[in-house]
């Protein structure tokens, strides 16, 4: 065969093969599911279906045995509006909302979607989902009061989603999100509730504001108290630190002062000890000087006084002995002289006494002598007193003795 012809035939065969492969090879995007109908495939619970599913991948369609279908899994936004839907209590409400739904991409719900939605357009699917949601919305409104619907839209949307989820799963749809945008009524029931709620909110706001102010005041007081306590604590710490510093300084200074005082005391003690030795020597010197200046002369004077006293005592003793001897001799003389010895002795002693008494009398010129009775004259009185003193001291009655010696009347003198 001619080579050129061979090359042409080969090119034609390659082109034809690529065209066939391109027509039989399918690529499935992540946002869609590829359904290859014509062959049976096993599913859950031991069942089988007459198609194959390809999601997010690629596959080759069996020629003449399978037919390919595509189904989008992207979200569908559905605007909901229900008018004159009677709530619990007979109040007609108008509810507006928005829902995000999509065709289920997971088994087993996807089999419901293939059975019910395969071949339908996206508009038809959205309309079917909208009618289903509106029916569920009317059913949920009938079980709730306007107050419940108005006060808790989140709870209302959750109840609606739970109610619609079962019906949508039957269709092979999944509800991703549902939000209630607006709830209204034509009889102004919700407006009155709103005004009441607004008044309650205003009241609650004022209460909350007053509570907030009170709490703020309390908190401010607490903050001031905490600040004051922290300030006091800080001052206490500062005072404690300053006190500790002073104590440390005092301890340091005390050691220095104690050392200084001990040094001064030791110096003073050494000086005093040295002075004590000096004073001891001085005491010895003073003792020696006292012995020389005072004690020795005193001892000599004492010995001299003793000697003088002994000499005087000897004289006194000798004089006493002489007097005693004279008295003894006088006594013996009196004993030998007889009864008039005593009077003679008195007369002997009386003469010098009279001389002494006469010397005390001044010299006068006597023209005449008159003897006056002893009871009337001062001179005679003195003489009588003198004789009485002699009698008291010696026991000798001089007047009686004189009268005995004079002649004549003894009653006159």
C-alpha positions as CSV (number, residue, x, y, z in Angstrom):
1,X,0.0,0.0,0.0
2,X,1.1,3.4,-0.8
3,X,2.6,5.1,2.4
4,X,0.7,8.3,1.8
5,X,-2.5,6.4,1.7
6,X,-1.5,4.6,4.9
7,X,-0.8,7.8,6.7
8,X,-4.2,9.2,5.6
9,X,-6.0,6.2,6.8
10,X,-4.2,6.3,10.0
11,X,-5.0,9.9,10.6
12,X,-8.7,9.3,9.7
13,X,-8.8,6.4,12.2
14,X,-7.2,8.5,14.9
15,X,-9.6,11.4,14.4
16,X,-12.5,9.1,14.4
17,X,-11.3,7.4,17.6
18,X,-10.8,10.7,19.3
19,X,-14.3,11.9,18.3
20,X,-15.8,8.6,19.6
21,X,-13.9,8.9,22.9
22,X,-14.9,12.5,23.3
23,X,-18.5,11.7,22.9
24,X,-18.3,8.8,25.4
25,X,-16.1,10.4,28.0
26,X,-17.9,12.6,30.6
27,X,-16.4,14.9,33.2
28,X,-18.6,15.8,36.3
29,X,-18.1,19.1,38.1
30,X,-18.1,19.3,42.0
31,X,-21.4,21.3,41.8
32,X,-23.3,18.7,39.8
33,X,-24.1,15.0,39.6
34,X,-23.8,12.8,36.5
35,X,-26.4,10.1,36.0
36,X,-25.6,7.3,33.5
37,X,-28.9,5.5,33.0
38,X,-29.2,2.1,31.4
39,X,-27.2,-0.3,33.6
40,X,-28.2,-1.4,37.1
41,X,-26.1,-0.5,40.1
42,X,-26.4,-1.7,43.7
43,X,-27.5,0.8,46.4
44,X,-28.2,0.6,50.2
45,X,-30.3,-2.1,51.8
46,X,-29.4,-4.6,49.1
47,X,-31.4,-2.8,46.4
48,X,-30.4,-1.8,42.9
49,X,-31.3,1.0,40.5
50,X,-31.1,1.3,36.8
51,X,-28.4,4.0,36.7
52,X,-24.9,4.9,37.8
53,X,-24.0,8.1,39.7
54,X,-20.9,10.1,39.2
55,X,-20.2,13.1,41.5
56,X,-17.1,15.3,41.2
57,X,-15.2,13.0,38.8
58,X,-15.3,11.5,35.3
59,X,-16.6,8.3,33.6
60,X,-17.1,6.8,30.2
61,X,-20.6,6.1,29.0
62,X,-21.2,2.7,27.6
63,X,-22.2,3.2,24.0
64,X,-25.7,2.0,23.0
65,X,-26.3,0.8,26.7
66,X,-26.3,4.0,28.7
67,X,-27.6,7.6,28.4
68,X,-26.1,10.5,30.4
69,X,-28.0,13.1,32.4
70,X,-26.8,16.0,34.5
71,X,-28.4,17.5,37.6
72,X,-27.1,20.8,39.3
73,X,-26.5,20.8,43.0
74,X,-26.1,24.6,43.4
75,X,-28.3,26.6,45.8
76,X,-31.6,27.9,44.7
77,X,-32.9,31.1,46.4
78,X,-36.7,31.1,46.8
79,X,-38.6,34.2,47.9
80,X,-41.5,33.3,50.1
81,X,-44.6,35.4,50.7
82,X,-47.8,34.1,52.4
83,X,-50.8,36.4,52.8
84,X,-53.8,36.0,55.0
85,X,-52.3,32.9,56.7
86,X,-54.4,32.4,59.9
87,X,-52.4,32.1,63.0
88,X,-53.5,30.4,66.3
89,X,-56.3,32.6,67.5
90,X,-57.7,33.5,64.1
91,X,-55.5,36.5,63.3
92,X,-54.6,36.6,59.6
93,X,-50.8,37.3,59.0
94,X,-48.6,38.1,56.1
95,X,-45.2,36.5,56.3
96,X,-42.2,37.2,54.0
97,X,-39.1,35.2,54.0
98,X,-36.3,33.7,52.0
99,X,-35.0,30.1,51.7
100,X,-31.9,28.5,50.3
101,X,-32.5,25.0,49.0
102,X,-30.6,22.6,46.7
103,X,-30.9,19.2,45.3
104,X,-29.5,16.6,47.7
105,X,-26.1,15.3,46.7
106,X,-25.8,12.5,49.2
107,X,-27.4,9.1,49.3
108,X,-30.1,8.1,49.9
109,X,-32.0,11.4,49.4
110,X,-30.4,11.9,45.9
111,X,-32.4,8.9,44.7
112,X,-35.6,10.7,45.6
113,X,-34.4,13.7,43.6
114,X,-33.5,11.6,40.6
115,X,-36.9,9.8,40.6
116,X,-38.9,13.1,41.1
117,X,-36.8,15.9,39.6
118,X,-34.8,14.4,36.8
119,X,-35.7,16.0,33.5
120,X,-37.4,19.1,35.2
121,X,-36.1,22.6,34.6
122,X,-34.6,24.7,37.4
123,X,-37.7,27.0,37.4
124,X,-40.0,24.0,37.8
125,X,-37.9,22.7,40.7
126,X,-37.9,26.2,42.4
127,X,-41.7,26.5,42.0
128,X,-42.2,23.0,43.5
129,X,-40.0,23.9,46.5
130,X,-41.7,27.3,46.9
131,X,-45.2,25.7,47.0
132,X,-44.0,23.1,49.5
133,X,-42.5,25.7,51.8
134,X,-45.5,28.0,51.6
135,X,-47.7,25.0,52.6
136,X,-45.4,24.2,55.5
137,X,-45.4,28.0,56.5
138,X,-49.2,28.0,56.7
139,X,-49.1,24.9,58.9
140,X,-46.5,26.3,61.3
141,X,-48.4,29.7,61.5
142,X,-51.6,27.8,62.5
143,X,-49.8,26.3,65.5
144,X,-48.4,29.6,66.8
145,X,-50.0,32.8,68.2
146,X,-49.1,36.2,66.6
147,X,-47.2,37.1,69.7
148,X,-45.0,33.9,69.5
149,X,-44.4,34.5,65.8
150,X,-43.5,38.2,66.3
151,X,-41.5,37.8,69.5
152,X,-39.3,34.9,68.4
153,X,-38.7,34.8,64.7
154,X,-35.7,32.5,65.1
155,X,-37.9,29.9,66.8
156,X,-40.5,30.4,64.2
157,X,-38.0,29.8,61.4
158,X,-36.6,26.8,63.2
159,X,-40.1,25.2,63.5
160,X,-40.7,26.0,59.8
161,X,-37.4,24.4,58.8
162,X,-38.2,21.3,60.8
163,X,-41.6,21.1,59.3
164,X,-40.5,21.6,55.8
165,X,-37.4,19.3,56.0
166,X,-39.4,16.1,55.9
167,X,-41.5,17.2,52.9
168,X,-38.4,18.4,51.0
169,X,-36.5,15.2,51.7
170,X,-39.3,13.3,49.9
171,X,-38.7,15.5,46.9
172,X,-34.9,15.0,47.1
173,X,-34.3,18.6,48.3
174,X,-32.3,20.0,51.2
175,X,-33.1,23.2,53.0
176,X,-29.8,25.0,53.7
177,X,-31.2,28.2,55.3
178,X,-34.5,29.8,56.1
179,X,-35.0,33.4,57.3
180,X,-38.2,35.3,58.1
181,X,-37.8,38.8,56.8
182,X,-41.1,40.4,57.8
183,X,-44.4,39.6,59.6
184,X,-47.4,41.8,59.3
185,X,-51.2,41.8,59.4
186,X,-54.0,44.0,58.0
187,X,-55.9,44.4,61.2
188,X,-52.9,46.2,63.0
189,X,-52.8,43.5,65.6
190,X,-49.0,43.3,65.5
191,X,-48.8,47.1,65.6
192,X,-50.7,47.2,68.9
193,X,-48.4,44.4,70.1
194,X,-45.5,46.4,68.9
195,X,-46.7,49.5,70.7
196,X,-47.1,47.6,73.8
197,X,-43.8,45.9,73.4
198,X,-42.3,49.3,72.5
199,X,-43.7,50.7,75.8
200,X,-42.4,47.7,77.6
201,X,-39.0,48.1,75.9
202,X,-39.0,51.8,76.8
203,X,-39.8,50.9,80.4
204,X,-37.3,48.2,80.4
205,X,-34.8,50.5,78.8
206,X,-35.4,53.1,81.5
207,X,-35.2,50.5,84.2
208,X,-32.0,49.1,82.6
209,X,-30.6,52.6,82.3
210,X,-31.4,53.3,86.0
211,X,-30.0,49.9,86.9
212,X,-26.9,50.6,84.8
213,X,-26.5,54.0,86.5
214,X,-26.9,52.5,89.9
215,X,-24.5,49.7,89.0
216,X,-22.1,52.3,87.5
217,X,-22.4,54.3,90.7
218,X,-21.8,51.2,92.8
219,X,-19.0,50.2,90.6
220,X,-17.5,53.7,90.8
221,X,-17.8,53.5,94.5
222,X,-16.2,50.1,94.5
223,X,-13.5,51.4,92.2
224,X,-12.9,54.3,94.5
225,X,-12.8,52.0,97.5
226,X,-10.5,49.7,95.7
227,X,-8.3,52.6,94.7
228,X,-8.3,54.0,98.2
229,X,-7.5,50.5,99.6
230,X,-4.7,50.1,97.0
231,X,-3.4,53.6,97.9
232,X,-3.5,52.8,101.6
233,X,-1.8,49.5,100.9
234,X,0.8,51.3,98.8
235,X,1.3,53.8,101.6
236,X,1.5,51.0,104.1
237,X,4.1,49.2,102.0
238,X,6.0,52.5,101.6
239,X,5.8,53.1,105.3
240,X,6.9,49.5,106.0
241,X,9.8,49.8,103.6
242,X,10.8,53.1,105.2
243,X,10.4,51.5,108.7
244,X,12.5,48.5,107.6
245,X,15.1,50.9,106.2
246,X,15.2,52.9,109.4
247,X,15.5,49.7,111.4
248,X,18.3,48.5,109.2
249,X,20.0,51.9,109.5
250,X,19.4,51.9,113.3
251,X,20.9,48.4,113.5
252,X,23.9,49.4,111.5
253,X,24.3,52.6,113.5
254,X,23.8,50.6,116.7
255,X,26.6,48.3,115.8
256,X,28.8,51.3,115.0
257,X,27.7,53.2,118.2
258,X,28.2,50.1,120.3
259,X,31.6,49.6,118.9
260,X,32.4,53.3,119.4
261,X,31.1,53.2,123.0
262,X,32.9,49.9,123.7
263,X,36.1,51.5,122.4
264,X,35.5,54.6,124.6
265,X,34.6,52.4,127.6
266,X,37.7,50.2,127.0
267,X,39.8,53.3,126.8
268,X,38.2,54.7,129.9
269,X,38.6,51.4,131.7
270,X,42.3,51.3,130.7
271,X,42.7,54.9,131.8
272,X,40.9,54.2,135.1
273,X,43.0,51.1,135.6
274,X,46.1,53.1,135.1
275,X,44.7,55.8,137.4
276,X,43.9,53.1,140.0
277,X,47.5,52.0,140.0
278,X,48.6,55.7,140.4
279,X,46.1,56.2,143.1
280,X,47.2,53.1,144.9
281,X,50.8,54.4,144.9
282,X,49.4,57.8,146.0
283,X,47.5,56.1,148.8
284,X,50.7,54.5,149.9
285,X,52.5,57.8,149.8
286,X,49.7,59.5,151.7
287,X,49.7,56.7,154.3
288,X,53.4,57.1,154.7
289,X,53.0,60.9,154.9
290,X,50.2,60.5,157.4
291,X,52.3,58.2,159.5
292,X,55.1,60.7,159.4
293,X,53.0,63.9,159.9
294,X,50.1,62.8,162.0
295,X,50.3,59.3,163.4
296,X,53.9,59.5,164.7
297,X,53.4,62.9,166.4
298,X,50.0,61.7,167.7
299,X,51.6,58.6,169.1
300,X,54.4,60.7,170.6
301,X,51.8,63.2,172.0
302,X,49.8,60.2,173.3
303,X,52.8,58.8,175.0
304,X,53.6,62.2,176.4
305,X,50.0,62.7,177.6
306,X,50.1,59.3,179.1
307,X,53.3,60.1,180.9
308,X,51.9,63.5,182.1
309,X,48.7,61.8,183.1
310,X,50.6,59.2,185.0
311,X,52.7,62.0,186.6
312,X,49.6,64.0,187.5
313,X,47.9,60.9,188.8
314,X,51.0,60.2,190.9
315,X,50.8,63.7,192.3
316,X,47.1,63.3,192.9
317,X,47.6,60.0,194.5
318,X,50.4,61.3,196.7
319,X,48.3,64.4,197.6
320,X,45.3,62.2,198.3
321,X,47.5,60.0,200.4
322,X,48.9,63.1,202.3
323,X,45.4,64.4,202.8
324,X,44.2,61.0,203.9
325,X,47.1,60.9,206.3
326,X,46.4,64.4,207.5
327,X,42.7,63.6,208.0
328,X,43.6,60.4,209.8
329,X,46.0,62.4,212.0
330,X,43.3,65.0,212.5
331,X,40.8,62.3,213.4
332,X,43.3,60.8,215.9
333,X,43.9,64.4,217.3
334,X,40.1,64.8,217.6
335,X,39.9,61.5,219.3
336,X,42.6,62.5,221.9
337,X,41.4,66.1,222.3
338,X,38.0,65.2,223.7
339,X,34.5,66.6,223.0
340,X,35.7,70.2,222.2
341,X,38.1,69.2,219.5
342,X,35.5,69.8,216.8
343,X,34.7,73.3,217.9
344,X,38.4,74.1,218.2
345,X,38.9,73.0,214.6
346,X,36.0,75.1,213.4
347,X,37.4,78.1,215.2
348,X,40.8,77.6,213.6
349,X,39.2,77.5,210.2
350,X,36.7,80.2,210.9
351,X,39.4,82.9,211.4
352,X,40.6,82.9,207.8
353,X,37.0,82.7,206.6
354,X,36.1,85.8,208.6
355,X,39.1,87.6,207.2
356,X,38.0,86.7,203.7
357,X,34.5,87.9,204.5
358,X,35.7,91.1,206.0
359,X,37.8,91.9,202.9
360,X,34.6,92.1,200.9
361,X,33.3,94.8,203.1
362,X,34.5,98.3,202.0
363,X,36.5,100.4,204.5
364,X,34.2,102.7,206.5
365,X,34.7,105.1,209.4
366,X,32.9,103.6,212.4
367,X,31.6,106.1,214.9
368,X,29.5,103.8,216.8
369,X,28.8,100.0,216.8
370,X,25.3,98.8,217.2
371,X,24.3,95.2,217.4
372,X,21.2,94.5,215.4
373,X,19.1,91.4,215.8
374,X,19.6,88.7,213.2
375,X,16.0,89.0,212.1
376,X,16.3,92.8,211.2
377,X,19.8,93.5,209.7
378,X,21.2,92.7,206.4
379,X,24.8,92.2,207.7
380,X,23.7,89.9,210.3
381,X,21.5,88.1,207.7
382,X,24.6,87.6,205.5
383,X,26.6,86.3,208.4
384,X,23.7,84.0,209.5
385,X,23.4,82.7,205.9
386,X,27.1,82.0,205.8
387,X,27.0,80.1,209.1
388,X,24.0,78.1,207.9
389,X,25.9,77.1,204.7
390,X,28.8,75.9,206.8
391,X,26.4,73.9,208.9
392,X,24.8,72.4,205.7
393,X,28.2,71.5,204.1
394,X,30.2,70.4,207.1
395,X,27.6,69.6,209.7
396,X,29.2,72.0,212.2
397,X,27.0,74.5,213.9
398,X,29.4,77.4,214.2
399,X,26.9,79.8,215.8
400,X,26.2,77.3,218.7
401,X,30.0,76.8,219.2
402,X,30.6,80.6,219.3
403,X,27.8,81.1,221.8
404,X,29.2,78.4,224.0
405,X,32.6,80.1,224.1
406,X,31.2,83.6,224.9
407,X,30.2,84.5,228.4
408,X,26.8,85.8,229.2
409,X,23.6,85.4,227.2
410,X,24.1,83.1,224.3
411,X,21.0,84.4,222.4
412,X,22.9,87.8,221.6
413,X,25.9,88.5,219.5
